[in-house]
């Protein structure tokens, strides 16, 4: 009868292991391993913590075998964990020093405290295994859309039951004025899966641009099949969005495909996003065309690009200004995010006023530098001359060909321009010497005397000083602001001289070569590594 009871207990043990493994979706072997650890802990409290005890559960029969491990040594120092070689040989003739002998122990009748402790160990091990399973299952699923049920809402954060795991939509990742209750179905985008102390954390979002892109991929078969590509998305979550698309098949209209018959496809996405208005825009490799498209519904009269600074001026009719900017700047901000360009909106009247101001400023510069009257200065400005250098070094025929000029007047103007530049050069030479800037920097191709003054004012005196610069230090750089609504421009030391990033990099590489930091055989990648190292030192 006693034997029958033991068999029943063994059977019950295996049934519990199977039930837990099924409920937590983990391997039965992991549950049995947790049970073995629990039994070991309970047996240690019964036989003494100093003993090295092993428990094994036979996975087919449920039989529990307890044994104490003893290390074979020449001389016993710890009786609980060691056995002399001569005694070990009696039990196992093949035993040698360093081996372990397993000494069977009788079954343990666990007390209430030991059983409770064993239960805690099992729960902990099973919980760890469940967390590991969840992490392994979801770690490679970042970038997917998942469906789930709202489990609870805590301080605006939505806890979502995904079936085999829990995820969270933080307050800042959910749409404004969006209310979910327990049991509601929710669709969201997995943007991060992290291992944390409390277990794997799956973070969901309904506000990210990628969520909208994935929703369109689900609604528009052409996007899913790769015929239409989503190039970029900009969102003001819950309010308005812009999405740029391009078709790889000239016979398929990318905008029409995304809108769908009577707007059915785009409306499905709008409904999911609580009525967020969506502008679908054809993408273009031409920046000006793309930016004009991105500013819909406003009409654009003219654009002026500054490709180096990735900045564009857009001129719109006066009555279109509010439409182009949008409520609280929303339209131009989304267009800027979509295209990656800083966009300045001007009315035709504002642009005309600014052009007049620039014309007057440039004319004044020519009058002062060339000691010329207003008419001559205005004629030079009207012909498109923007600097004294252009006037001084352009072909003589071009100046003489200006209406009202002749060869004699053209020669006189160019002579005055060159004299002005020579005086300016001498003045800058004097300044840079006063600042302590060495002559050796003049050996770098592309550096002018005026640049040396600017560098000297920044503390540069030697080739080594200049070699420590990064390209951005010279030409400036742009960073996305904290609000992500506009870019912040950080000016470079030589920005006023309008040099390109490539020219700045060439100057820095020359300085590093002369300073012995790099060799002529060094590859561009190695040079880039040297620049990164220089930046990190700063």
Secondary structure, DSSP 8 states (H G I E B T S, - for coil): -HHHHHHHHHHHHHHHHHHHHHHHT--HHHHHHHHHHHHHHHHHHHH-TTS-EEEEE-TTT--EEEEEEEEEESS-S-TTTEEEHHHHHHH-TT--TT-EEEEEE------HHHHHHHHHHHHHHHHHHHHHHHHHHHTT-TT-EEEEEEEEEETTEEEEE-SSSEEEE-GGGS-TT----TT-EEEEEEEEEEEETTEEEEEEESSSHHHHHHHHHHH-HHHHTTSEEEEEEEEETTTEEEEEEEESSTTS-HHHHHH-GGGHHHHHHHHHTTT-EEEEEE--SSHHHHHHHHTTTS--SEEEEETTTTEEEEEE-GGGHHHHH-GGGHHHHHHHHHHT-EEEEEEHHHHHHHHHHHHHHHHHHHHHHHT--HHHHHHHHHTT--SHHHHHHS-HHHHHTSTT--HHHHHHHHHHHHHHHHHHHHHHHHHHHHTT--GGGGGSTT--HHHHHHHHHTT--SHHHHHT--HHHHH-EEEE-TTSSSEEEE--TTGGGT--HHHHHHHHHHHHHHHTSS-TT--HHHHHHHHHHHHHH-
